Amino acid sequence: MLLQPKAKNARSKRFLTNRAPKVVENAKTAIFVRGSTTSQVILDTLKDLYALKKPEAINFTKKNEMHPFDDETGIEFFARKNDSSLFAVGMHSKKRPHNLILGRTFNFQIMDMIELGVERCTPMREFRTQACAIGMKPLMVFNGEAFGTDPQLVRLKSILLDFFRGEDADMVSLKGLEYVITVTAGPAGANGETGLVFFRAYTTQLKKSGVRQPRVELEEMGPALDLRVRRVRQPAEDMWKQACKVPKELKQVKVKNISRDGLGDKYGRIHLGKQDINKIQTRKVKALKKKLDDRPAKKQKTAAE
C-alpha cells in the first residue's frame, strides 16, 4: 500500500488536490493491462477497447503477471499509482482461452469484476468505416430481457455503462452522437446458463430526410465481439453502499407536492378547497338562466294612498 505523500511545492499540491475526493468526481480512468501470456485475439480486443475509451485510458503494453480473481494486489497497486477506478486485463491459457476481465475499484480496492471469454473478435482495422473522434460519448443500447433478470448480465451492464459513460453532460447534441454501442443478450443455454453476449459498435450517418430531423443510418465500425460470461465477483454490501452514497451537496431538496418520473418530467399536486358550483360565475347565456316558473314570486308592492 502506497503512503500518501505530502506536497512540497505548488505543483505537487495541485496534483494531490486533483486526486483528492471531490463532490463532483473527474471522469473515470481505465487501465488496460496485458497478462503474462496473451493471444492475438486478446491483444486486438484490448487495443480496440482502449481506442473507444481514450482519452480517459492508460494502456500497458508490457507483460504483467496479473490474476485478479486469485491475487488482487497487482491491480490495486496499478489503480492507486495511476488514479484509475476501471481496469481491463487480458490473458490466455489452456484452461481459459482468450480471457478478458473487466472490473471496477473503489478507494483503490477491487469492488466487482466479471470474467469474459472472447469467442470471436473482428477488430476495427478490418472495417472500412471511418472511426469516430476521440473522446466522444457513445449511445449505449442493451437488447434483451436478460439484462434485467440475469444477475451476471446485470453486473455486466453496470460495468459497461461505467466504462463508456465519460464526463457528465447536461445537454445532448444530435451531431455529437457519432457512434452507438449495442450489447445484445443471446438465448440462454439448455441448462439455464447465460448465453452469448454480442458487443457491436456503429458510426452514425446523418442523411437528409425532408423534415427538420435528419434520417440516421448506422454503419458498423468495430470491434465486433462475441463474449461468454465465465466468472463474476459481486461487490461487498457495505462497499457497494458506500460507493453509491450521494454527497449532501448533490442531493435535491425535496419540495412538497412535487415529484419527478424516470424521464425527469416534473409533476405537481394542487389541493383545492370545497367548491360550490352554484356560486361559480359563468357566462350569462339564456340556456343557463332559470325558467320563469322556477323563479320566486315577486312581492306585490302596495302603494299607500
Residue pairs with C-beta under 8 A, 6 or more apart in sequence:
1 80
2 77
2 80
2 81
4 16
5 12
5 16
7 13
7 15
7 16
18 26
19 83
23 247
23 249
23 250
24 168
24 250
27 56
27 166
27 167
28 56
28 84
28 85
28 86
28 162
28 165
29 56
29 57
29 58
29 82
29 83
29 84
29 85
29 86
30 53
30 56
30 57
30 58
30 84
30 86
30 87
30 88
30 163
31 57
31 58
31 59
31 60
31 78
31 79
31 82
31 84
31 86
31 87
31 88
32 46
32 49
32 50
32 53
32 57
32 58
32 59
32 60
32 87
32 88
32 90
33 60
33 64
33 66
33 75
33 78
33 87
33 88
33 89
33 90
34 42
34 43
34 46
34 60
34 61
34 62
34 63
34 64
34 90
35 42
35 63
35 64
35 65
35 66
35 89
35 90
35 91
35 92
35 99
36 63
36 64
36 65
36 66
36 91
37 63
37 91
37 92
37 93
38 63
38 90
38 91
38 92
39 92
39 97
39 98
41 92
41 98
41 118
41 121
42 90
42 91
42 92
42 98
42 99
42 100
42 118
43 90
44 121
44 123
44 223
45 90
45 98
45 100
45 118
45 121
45 123
45 223
45 225
46 59
46 88
46 90
46 100
47 59
47 123
48 123
48 124
48 222
48 223
49 88
49 163
49 223
50 57
50 59
51 124
51 131
52 138
52 164
52 181
52 201
53 163
53 164
54 134
54 135
55 134
55 135
56 166
58 82
58 84
60 78
64 74
65 74
66 74
66 75
66 89
66 91
67 74
67 91
68 74
68 75
68 87
68 89
68 101
68 103
68 110
68 113
69 101
69 113
69 115
69 231
69 233
72 109
72 110
75 87
75 89
75 103
75 105
75 110
76 105
76 108
76 109
76 110
78 84
78 87
79 85
79 87
79 105
79 108
80 108
84 105
85 104
85 105
85 106
86 102
86 103
86 104
86 105
86 162
86 163
87 101
87 102
87 103
87 104
87 105
87 113
88 100
88 101
88 102
88 103
89 100
89 101
89 103
90 99
90 100
90 101
91 99
91 101
92 98
92 99
93 99
96 115
96 117
96 230
97 117
98 117
98 118
98 119
98 121
99 115
99 116
99 117
99 118
99 230
100 115
100 116
100 117
100 118
100 227
101 113
101 114
101 115
101 116
102 113
102 114
102 116
102 156
102 159
102 160
102 163
103 110
103 111
103 112
103 113
103 114
103 159
103 233
104 110
104 111
104 112
104 113
104 159
104 162
105 111
106 235
106 239
106 242
106 243
109 239
110 233
111 235
111 236
111 239
111 240
111 243
112 155
112 159
112 232
112 233
112 234
112 235
112 240
113 159
113 232
113 233
114 152
114 155
114 156
114 159
114 229
114 231
114 232
114 233
115 229
115 230
115 231
115 232
116 156
116 197
116 227
116 228
116 229
116 230
117 227
117 228
117 229
117 230
118 225
118 226
118 227
119 196
119 226
119 227
119 228
120 224
120 225
120 226
121 223
121 224
121 225
121 226
122 222
122 223
122 224
122 225
123 222
123 223
124 131
124 221
124 222
124 223
125 222
126 222
127 220
127 221
127 222
129 203
129 219
129 220
129 221
129 222
130 203
130 221
131 203
131 221
132 138
132 178
132 179
132 203
132 221
133 178
135 166
136 176
136 177
136 178
136 179
137 164
137 165
137 166
137 167
137 169
137 176
137 177
138 164
138 177
138 179
138 180
138 181
138 201
139 177
139 179
139 180
139 181
140 160
140 161
140 164
140 180
140 181
140 183
141 180
141 181
141 182
141 183
142 157
142 182
142 183
142 184
142 185
143 182
143 183
143 184
143 185
144 153
144 184
144 185
144 186
145 185
146 153
146 185
146 188
146 194
146 195
147 153
147 154
147 156
147 157
147 183
147 185
148 154
150 185
150 188
150 194
151 232
151 234
152 194
152 229
152 232
153 185
153 194
153 197
153 229
155 232
155 234
156 183
156 197
156 229
157 183
160 181
160 183
164 181
174 206
174 214
175 206
177 204
178 203
178 204
179 201
179 202
179 203
179 204
179 221
180 201
180 202
180 203
180 204
180 218
181 199
181 200
181 201
181 202
182 198
182 199
182 200
182 201
182 202
183 197
183 198
183 199
183 200
184 197
184 198
184 200
185 195
185 197
186 195
186 196
186 197
186 198
187 195
188 194
188 195
189 195
194 229
196 226
196 227
196 228
197 226
197 227
197 228
197 229
198 224
198 225
198 226
198 227
199 223
199 224
199 225
199 226
199 227
200 220
200 224
200 225
201 220
201 221
201 222
201 223
201 224
202 218
202 219
202 220
202 221
203 218
203 219
203 220
203 221
204 216
204 217
204 218
205 216
205 217
205 218
205 219
206 214
206 215
206 216
207 214
207 215
207 216
207 217
208 214
208 215
209 215
235 243
257 268
257 269
257 270
257 271
258 266
258 267
258 268
258 269
259 266
259 267
259 269
260 266
260 267
261 267
282 288
